[in-house]
Amino acid sequence: MKFNLKEAIEVLERTPKTLESFLIGLSDEWVYCNEGEGTWNTIQVVDHLIECEKSSWIPRLKTIIEDGDNKAFPPFDRDAHLTDPSQSSISQKLKEFKRLRGRNIEFVWAEITKGSQFELTGEHPAFGKVKLRELLSTWVVHDLTHVSQIVRVMSERYREDVGPWVEYLSVLKD
């Protein structure tokens, strides 16, 4: 087991700053491009991250700590951000994400006070029994996945323009 809460928080607290630095001030062409029909653009990825901060990580963490295996995780709609999209600017969205993430990290530090808690379990509707450390690890990798997705989506915008160099650009590999 490699999970370490301090190391996990190092990534979780940097994600909002990373996205702010990378995305604020970019033209709409960058933040609204996608990889084709049915794929998410950068704005939608940020909206999804916000929805996760509100409705996924902490409610599931609370369920494990408070109820354990006695109660299934509350439902989470991974596409909720597509149903009722926010009309806020990317800057406003990232500010909201940063605020929510800060609050959620404070909650984690307050609630997880001993290493034995990492082995507490909860009931995931699709996976069955999952451990708290698995949930926290997934939160970190989820962030990294979506940072990677944003880079990949934005790279796709210039796929045809790079010409023969596409051969050397792994982000554009199918």
C-alpha positions as a Python dict, from the first residue, in 0.01 Angstrom:
ca = {
    (1, 'M'): (0, 0, 0),
    (2, 'K'): (146, 333, -107),
    (3, 'F'): (-138, 563, 3),
    (4, 'N'): (-28, 856, 216),
    (5, 'L'): (-280, 1127, 310),
    (6, 'K'): (-25, 1408, 316),
    (7, 'E'): (93, 1316, -34),
    (8, 'A'): (-265, 1286, -158),
    (9, 'I'): (-348, 1632, -25),
    (10, 'E'): (-40, 1771, -202),
    (11, 'V'): (-203, 1689, -535),
    (12, 'L'): (-560, 1773, -433),
    (13, 'E'): (-467, 2121, -313),
    (14, 'R'): (-265, 2196, -629),
    (15, 'T'): (-529, 2100, -885),
    (16, 'P'): (-728, 2427, -860),
    (17, 'K'): (-409, 2634, -878),
    (18, 'T'): (-283, 2431, -1173),
    (19, 'L'): (-607, 2480, -1365),
    (20, 'E'): (-620, 2852, -1283),
    (21, 'S'): (-267, 2901, -1407),
    (22, 'F'): (-331, 2700, -1722),
    (23, 'L'): (-681, 2818, -1820),
    (24, 'I'): (-754, 3171, -1699),
    (25, 'G'): (-714, 3419, -1981),
    (26, 'L'): (-733, 3167, -2266),
    (27, 'S'): (-961, 3247, -2557),
    (28, 'D'): (-1295, 3073, -2592),
    (29, 'E'): (-1154, 2869, -2879),
    (30, 'W'): (-931, 2686, -2631),
    (31, 'V'): (-1181, 2629, -2350),
    (32, 'Y'): (-1473, 2531, -2575),
    (33, 'C'): (-1290, 2297, -2814),
    (34, 'N'): (-1353, 1924, -2778),
    (35, 'E'): (-1255, 1593, -2935),
    (36, 'G'): (-1574, 1553, -3136),
    (37, 'E'): (-1941, 1490, -3082),
    (38, 'G'): (-2028, 1355, -2738),
    (39, 'T'): (-1697, 1460, -2579),
    (40, 'W'): (-1638, 1720, -2311),
    (41, 'N'): (-1469, 2054, -2356),
    (42, 'T'): (-1255, 2216, -2088),
    (43, 'I'): (-1548, 2413, -1946),
    (44, 'Q'): (-1745, 2091, -1903),
    (45, 'V'): (-1451, 1918, -1734),
    (46, 'V'): (-1427, 2204, -1482),
    (47, 'D'): (-1805, 2189, -1427),
    (48, 'H'): (-1770, 1814, -1362),
    (49, 'L'): (-1491, 1874, -1109),
    (50, 'I'): (-1714, 2127, -929),
    (51, 'E'): (-2003, 1880, -922),
    (52, 'C'): (-1772, 1615, -776),
    (53, 'E'): (-1666, 1854, -500),
    (54, 'K'): (-2030, 1914, -413),
    (55, 'S'): (-2184, 1571, -457),
    (56, 'S'): (-1927, 1293, -464),
    (57, 'W'): (-1609, 1292, -257),
    (58, 'I'): (-1722, 1433, 77),
    (59, 'P'): (-2069, 1274, 83),
    (60, 'R'): (-1905, 937, 18),
    (61, 'L'): (-1632, 1002, 274),
    (62, 'K'): (-1898, 1095, 532),
    (63, 'T'): (-2092, 779, 451),
    (64, 'I'): (-1785, 564, 518),
    (65, 'I'): (-1697, 743, 843),
    (66, 'E'): (-2051, 769, 979),
    (67, 'D'): (-2228, 462, 842),
    (68, 'G'): (-1969, 224, 701),
    (69, 'D'): (-2115, -78, 528),
    (70, 'N'): (-2459, -6, 673),
    (71, 'K'): (-2551, 245, 406),
    (72, 'A'): (-2478, 267, 33),
    (73, 'F'): (-2313, 580, -102),
    (74, 'P'): (-2553, 854, -205),
    (75, 'P'): (-2617, 847, -580),
    (76, 'F'): (-2387, 1053, -800),
    (77, 'D'): (-2467, 1155, -1156),
    (78, 'R'): (-2134, 1185, -1341),
    (79, 'D'): (-2308, 1383, -1616),
    (80, 'A'): (-2511, 1621, -1395),
    (81, 'H'): (-2304, 1917, -1512),
    (82, 'L'): (-2430, 1860, -1867),
    (83, 'T'): (-2798, 1874, -1768),
    (84, 'D'): (-2790, 2219, -1611),
    (85, 'P'): (-2464, 2386, -1715),
    (86, 'S'): (-2348, 2695, -1531),
    (87, 'Q'): (-2317, 3010, -1742),
    (88, 'S'): (-2028, 3144, -1532),
    (89, 'S'): (-1696, 3236, -1690),
    (90, 'I'): (-1402, 2998, -1666),
    (91, 'S'): (-1250, 3233, -1410),
    (92, 'Q'): (-1564, 3221, -1193),
    (93, 'K'): (-1586, 2844, -1227),
    (94, 'L'): (-1226, 2798, -1119),
    (95, 'K'): (-1278, 3032, -824),
    (96, 'E'): (-1574, 2818, -715),
    (97, 'F'): (-1374, 2497, -763),
    (98, 'K'): (-1089, 2638, -554),
    (99, 'R'): (-1330, 2743, -275),
    (100, 'L'): (-1504, 2405, -265),
    (101, 'R'): (-1176, 2212, -278),
    (102, 'G'): (-1030, 2418, 7),
    (103, 'R'): (-1337, 2348, 220),
    (104, 'N'): (-1324, 1978, 137),
    (105, 'I'): (-955, 1946, 221),
    (106, 'E'): (-1019, 2112, 557),
    (107, 'F'): (-1294, 1856, 618),
    (108, 'V'): (-1059, 1568, 535),
    (109, 'W'): (-791, 1696, 775),
    (110, 'A'): (-1051, 1740, 1050),
    (111, 'E'): (-1219, 1401, 1007),
    (112, 'I'): (-931, 1168, 930),
    (113, 'T'): (-721, 1168, 1244),
    (114, 'K'): (-571, 819, 1248),
    (115, 'G'): (-430, 579, 992),
    (116, 'S'): (-665, 299, 1090),
    (117, 'Q'): (-952, 498, 934),
    (118, 'F'): (-810, 429, 587),
    (119, 'E'): (-934, 71, 618),
    (120, 'L'): (-1294, 173, 696),
    (121, 'T'): (-1533, 60, 425),
    (122, 'G'): (-1844, 183, 255),
    (123, 'E'): (-2083, 38, 0),
    (124, 'H'): (-2041, 161, -358),
    (125, 'P'): (-2351, 94, -573),
    (126, 'A'): (-2147, -68, -854),
    (127, 'F'): (-1828, -194, -687),
    (128, 'G'): (-1961, -313, -352),
    (129, 'K'): (-1733, -275, -52),
    (130, 'V'): (-1463, -5, -95),
    (131, 'K'): (-1208, 131, 151),
    (132, 'L'): (-1163, 491, 254),
    (133, 'R'): (-805, 488, 122),
    (134, 'E'): (-938, 368, -214),
    (135, 'L'): (-1185, 655, -226),
    (136, 'L'): (-914, 909, -140),
    (137, 'S'): (-670, 756, -389),
    (138, 'T'): (-938, 768, -656),
    (139, 'W'): (-1000, 1137, -582),
    (140, 'V'): (-632, 1211, -652),
    (141, 'V'): (-617, 1002, -969),
    (142, 'H'): (-951, 1152, -1082),
    (143, 'D'): (-791, 1498, -1065),
    (144, 'L'): (-488, 1381, -1260),
    (145, 'T'): (-712, 1212, -1518),
    (146, 'H'): (-906, 1532, -1582),
    (147, 'V'): (-594, 1749, -1598),
    (148, 'S'): (-466, 1504, -1858),
    (149, 'Q'): (-802, 1514, -2037),
    (150, 'I'): (-791, 1894, -2059),
    (151, 'V'): (-443, 1882, -2211),
    (152, 'R'): (-549, 1613, -2457),
    (153, 'V'): (-867, 1799, -2561),
    (154, 'M'): (-680, 2123, -2615),
    (155, 'S'): (-407, 1945, -2811),
    (156, 'E'): (-670, 1798, -3042),
    (157, 'R'): (-749, 2150, -3160),
    (158, 'Y'): (-419, 2161, -3351),
    (159, 'R'): (-405, 1795, -3459),
    (160, 'E'): (-415, 1872, -3830),
    (161, 'D'): (-196, 2180, -3797),
    (162, 'V'): (106, 1995, -3657),
    (163, 'G'): (145, 1809, -3984),
    (164, 'P'): (397, 1525, -3981),
    (165, 'W'): (506, 1600, -3621),
    (166, 'V'): (191, 1420, -3506),
    (167, 'E'): (412, 1109, -3515),
    (168, 'Y'): (614, 1246, -3222),
    (169, 'L'): (330, 1394, -3017),
    (170, 'S'): (202, 1121, -2786),
    (171, 'V'): (-87, 1336, -2665),
    (172, 'L'): (-233, 1309, -3018),
    (173, 'K'): (-192, 932, -3050),
    (174, 'D'): (-520, 747, -3099),
}
